């Protein structure tokens, strides 16, 4: 484990938010499994992953790739970021792509909601 | 601005891991929860229409990483080249196994693609976990931002620690 991980993590409020999400979702997961409430267990397991990854991401920032040879060789977010103009252009195309992904998400969720049916969901191939 | 973009890229990666993680789990548990060919078809039908939708988030994550943090992508993709090729082949084989496994009603055909599905799911889960572990541990980056590591050595924490080592 890189030595500069824990200190910045504890000082980052988003790390604490992630840890809180992990704790809450673990409780939801365990209670959902013990009381056979599928939705609670499902959401608990999903948010457990979300919390773990969010806490990990918060702990890593801003050193995105740590160098074990020399700390000054590490890649920070500010050092590896594209220029201001590129980021400004990305601010224009990214929301469009994100809306398309969300629209696809909503369409697929509505199309395949419910229990699995091999006859209905096979598309003839499964 | 950079912190916001970091959050955006992290959000897309988290969305991919949560969504496709379900597919990895289905693949890894495929043989254990589904004993008959009909049950295996049911497991695949549960994620058959959805797997490509989940991988959209991997594509948008990669695209945003290239656009927003290009030097990180250049360093990481060059250093992790073998692992990334294995991830690419795992994704390809998993997709093929899902899509063509049911095309022929033959036990040998479906059995073969079931094996490919399970193996590729395990491979992907292990490699993505190794990537996360390497982020937490660090890699031997030089001043130019390049690094090169063997895939594994003796899986111990002493001596030269490589991609799959602890």
Interface residues (C-beta under 8 A of the other chain):
Chain A: X1 X2 X5 X46 X49 X50 X53 X54 X56 X57 X60 X61 X62 X64 X65 X66 X67 X68 X69 X70 X72 X73 X74 X75 X77 X78 X79 X80 X81 X82 X84 X86 X87 X90 X94 X97 X98 X101 X104 X105 X108 X111 X112 X116 X117 X118 X121 X122 X123 X125 X126
Chain B: X1 X2 X3 X5 X6 X7 X8 X10 X13 X14 X17 X18 X21 X38 X41 X42 X44 X45 X46 X48 X49 X50 X53 X56 X57 X60 X63 X64 X67 X68 X69 X70 X71 X72 X75 X76 X98 X99 X100 X101 X102 X103 X132 X135 X136 X137 X138 X139 X140 X141 X142 X143 X145 X147
